[in-house]
Amino acid sequence: MKRILLCAVIISASVCTAYAQEQKTTQQKEIDQKSYQAKQAQDWENLLKTELKLTDDQLTKIAVVNKDFSEKKEVILKDATLTDDAKKEKKMALKKEKEAKFTEILTVEQQAKYKELVEAKMKEVQKQEVPKQEAQKQEVPKQQ
């Protein structure tokens, strides 16, 4: 009887430890992803600052727009009542709103350069997405 109880305690402890490690790994991945996204955003902001030769006033206004955009995007992502398609649609509308505000802040020359930078960034993202999609196709086992 003591052996059975001892085995049950050991198994329970092992399961709890494994679950805790899994939770920590998931939380660490979320933290890593958020810090990566923050770094990407900072790099993009620095690129805009240098390439568009933004004034301090423009930088302040753009920072406000970006903060507002991020907050609204978080609300959309956390809204459990929305379907994935609805979230995507709302994010696209929000992005258009952000771009319109950027257009108001930037000069005509800066707008043209901004458009070029965005297009180059989109091409870069698409190039990165192709290998990811191919890797995912290889990971999915074929069912017959």
Backbone torsions as a table, in degrees:
resi	resn	phi	psi	omega
1	MET	NA	-42.5	179.4
2	LYS	-64.1	-36.8	179.5
3	ARG	-64.7	-42.2	179.8
4	ILE	-63.7	-44.3	179.3
5	LEU	-64.0	-44.0	178.2
6	LEU	-61.4	-44.3	177.8
7	CYS	-61.8	-42.0	179.9
8	ALA	-63.1	-41.4	179.4
9	VAL	-65.4	-44.4	-179.9
10	ILE	-63.1	-44.5	179.5
11	ILE	-63.6	-44.0	179.1
12	SER	-60.6	-44.3	179.7
13	ALA	-63.2	-41.4	179.5
14	SER	-63.7	-44.7	179.8
15	VAL	-63.3	-44.0	179.6
16	CYS	-62.2	-42.6	179.4
17	THR	-63.7	-45.2	179.6
18	ALA	-62.7	-42.6	179.6
19	TYR	-64.2	-42.3	179.7
20	ALA	-62.9	-40.7	178.3
21	GLN	-65.4	-38.7	178.7
22	GLU	-64.6	-42.9	178.5
23	GLN	-61.8	-43.5	-180.0
24	LYS	-62.8	-41.1	179.8
25	THR	-63.2	-43.6	179.0
26	THR	-63.2	-44.4	178.9
27	GLN	-64.6	-39.5	179.7
28	GLN	-64.7	-39.2	178.3
29	LYS	-62.4	-41.6	178.7
30	GLU	-63.3	-42.5	178.9
31	ILE	-64.3	-44.8	179.4
32	ASP	-61.0	-41.6	-179.3
33	GLN	-65.3	-42.4	180.0
34	LYS	-66.3	-40.6	179.4
35	SER	-68.3	-35.8	176.1
36	TYR	-63.8	-44.0	179.5
37	GLN	-64.4	-39.0	178.5
38	ALA	-64.5	-40.9	178.0
39	LYS	-65.2	-42.1	178.2
40	GLN	-60.9	-43.4	179.6
41	ALA	-63.3	-41.4	179.4
42	GLN	-66.2	-41.7	177.7
43	ASP	-61.6	-42.3	179.3
44	TRP	-64.3	-42.7	179.4
45	GLU	-62.8	-41.5	178.1
46	ASN	-64.9	-39.5	177.9
47	LEU	-62.5	-45.7	178.4
48	LEU	-61.0	-43.1	-178.5
49	LYS	-58.5	-46.3	-176.8
50	THR	-78.6	-44.6	-176.2
51	GLU	-71.2	-36.9	-178.0
52	LEU	-92.1	-7.5	-177.7
53	LYS	51.8	57.4	-177.5
54	LEU	-70.9	143.7	174.9
55	THR	-80.8	167.4	178.2
56	ASP	-61.7	-38.6	178.1
57	ASP	-63.0	-43.8	178.3
58	GLN	-63.6	-42.1	178.5
59	LEU	-59.3	-43.4	179.5
60	THR	-62.9	-46.7	-179.4
61	LYS	-63.8	-41.3	179.6
62	ILE	-66.5	-38.7	177.9
63	ALA	-61.9	-39.8	178.4
64	VAL	-65.0	-44.5	179.2
65	VAL	-62.0	-45.2	-179.9
66	ASN	-63.3	-41.3	179.3
67	LYS	-63.6	-45.5	178.8
68	ASP	-61.3	-43.1	178.8
69	PHE	-61.3	-46.2	-179.3
70	SER	-61.5	-42.9	-179.8
71	GLU	-64.3	-45.2	179.8
72	LYS	-65.7	-37.1	179.6
73	LYS	-65.5	-41.4	178.3
74	GLU	-60.7	-40.7	178.9
75	VAL	-61.8	-43.7	179.1
76	ILE	-62.7	-47.4	-177.4
77	LEU	-64.0	-32.4	-177.9
78	LYS	-87.0	-8.4	-178.6
79	ASP	-74.5	104.8	-177.1
80	ALA	-73.7	-13.8	-178.9
81	THR	-80.3	-14.5	-178.6
82	LEU	-90.7	143.2	173.2
83	THR	-77.7	168.2	178.7
84	ASP	-61.1	-39.9	179.0
85	ASP	-64.9	-40.9	179.1
86	ALA	-65.4	-40.3	177.3
87	LYS	-62.1	-44.2	-179.4
88	LYS	-61.7	-43.2	179.9
89	GLU	-62.7	-44.5	180.0
90	LYS	-66.5	-38.2	178.2
91	LYS	-65.2	-39.1	178.5
92	MET	-64.7	-42.0	177.9
93	ALA	-63.4	-40.3	178.9
94	LEU	-64.4	-40.5	179.0
95	LYS	-64.0	-40.7	177.9
96	LYS	-63.5	-40.0	177.8
97	GLU	-61.7	-42.4	178.9
98	LYS	-63.3	-45.0	-179.9
99	GLU	-62.2	-38.1	178.9
100	ALA	-64.1	-40.3	178.5
101	LYS	-66.9	-38.4	176.6
102	PHE	-60.9	-40.9	-179.8
103	THR	-60.6	-37.4	178.1
104	GLU	-67.0	-32.3	-175.8
105	ILE	-81.5	-38.2	-172.9
106	LEU	-85.7	152.9	173.0
107	THR	-75.8	171.1	-179.0
108	VAL	-60.8	-42.9	179.4
109	GLU	-64.7	-42.6	179.4
110	GLN	-65.9	-36.3	178.4
111	GLN	-61.1	-43.3	180.0
112	ALA	-64.3	-44.3	179.5
113	LYS	-66.6	-39.1	178.3
114	TYR	-61.2	-43.4	179.5
115	LYS	-60.9	-42.0	177.5
116	GLU	-61.8	-44.1	-179.7
117	LEU	-63.6	-41.2	179.8
118	VAL	-65.1	-43.0	179.4
119	GLU	-63.3	-41.7	177.8
120	ALA	-63.5	-39.9	178.7
121	LYS	-64.7	-41.2	179.3
122	MET	-63.5	-40.9	177.8
123	LYS	-63.6	-40.4	178.6
124	GLU	-62.7	-43.6	179.5
125	VAL	-64.1	-43.1	-179.8
126	GLN	-62.9	-38.9	177.6
127	LYS	-62.9	-36.7	179.5
128	GLN	-74.0	-30.7	-178.4
129	GLU	-71.1	-34.2	-177.4
130	VAL	-60.1	-50.3	177.9
131	PRO	-62.5	-34.7	178.5
132	LYS	-64.1	-43.1	-179.2
133	GLN	-66.1	-39.6	178.9
134	GLU	-65.9	-39.2	178.5
135	ALA	-65.5	-39.0	179.2
136	GLN	-67.2	-35.8	177.9
137	LYS	-64.2	-37.9	-179.4
138	GLN	-70.7	-31.8	-178.2
139	GLU	-73.8	-28.7	-176.9
140	VAL	-78.1	117.8	179.4
141	PRO	-71.5	142.1	179.1
142	LYS	-77.2	131.6	177.8
143	GLN	-102.6	136.9	-177.9
144	GLN	-112.8	NA	NA
